[in-house]
Amino acid sequence: MTMSTTSVDTPPLVLLSGLAADARIFAPQKISFPQMHCPGWLEPERSETINDYAGRLAETLDNDPCIIGGASFGGIVALHLAEHVDARAVILIGSIRAPSQLPMFARCARPLGFLIPFIPVRLLQVLTRPIATPFGKRHAPFVYGLACQFRDSNPVVFKWSLRRILDWSITPKVSCPVFQLHGDRDWTLPLRYTDPDEIVAGGGHVLSITHPAEVNSYIRQILNEVASTLSTAREHHGPQQ
C-alpha cells in the first residue's frame, strides 16, 4: 500500500460520510491519510436546517485551518460547514455544488417529503441482515459493506438527511476553492446534472470504496496544493494566526 506523500504542513482533513453511512466508507482514505477525521453524525434537532446543523457540527471541531469534504450528502453538508470553519478547500466526492444540480427525480419527489416520517427504517434495517452476514461479505463485499452501514445507521439521522436533500434550496457561499470528483456511472447523482472538475471513468456513486486509488490521488493533489499555498503565504506574510 502506497502511503501519503503530502506535506507535513497540510491542514487536517475532515471528511463527512453520506446518507446512512459512516467512517467505514472512507477506510481506504484513512490508510493513506492518517490525519483524516470523519466525525460521526450528530442527532439533528427538530426541523433543523442543514446550515444550523453544520454550525453545531463545527462546534465539535478544532478552530484550526482545515480541508473539509464529503461523499454524497456529506459533501452537501461540507459546503455548509465551510461557512462555519476555517476551511482552505472543500472536496466533493460523488456530490454536488448546488440544489440546481439535484437530479430530476429528487426535485419531483419534493412534494412527497411529508411521507418521510413514515418510512419504516427499522424494518428495512432488519431486512438487510441476510446481506450483512459472513456469507454476504464473502460473495458481495461491496454490498455487504453498504448493508452494514445502513443497518447501523440512526433512523432519526437517516430521515432528517433524506428530508434535507429534498428541501435543499440554498447554495452555500463558500469563500475557499471547491473541488469536485464524480463518476461517469453515478446513477444516484447523475453526471449530466453537474459539472465536476474531474471524472472517474466507470465510477459509480461510492467512489471512495470502488475507486480508492483515483480518490486518494485526487485528495493528495489538493492537499499538496493547499500546503503549497499556505507555505507561500507564510513566506510573504509570516506565520498565520
Secondary structure, DSSP 8 states (H G I E B T S, - for coil): -------TT---EEEE--TT--GGGGHHHHHH-TTEE--------TT--HHHHHHHHHTTS-SS-EEEEEETHHHHHHHHHTTTS-EEEEEEES--SSGGGS-HHHHHTGGGGGGGGG--HHHHHHHTTTTSSHHHHHH-HHHHHHHHHHHHS-HHHHHHHHHHHHT--------S-EEEEEETT-SSS-GGG---SEEETT--S-HHHHSHHHHHHHHHHHHHHHHHHHHHHHHHH-S--
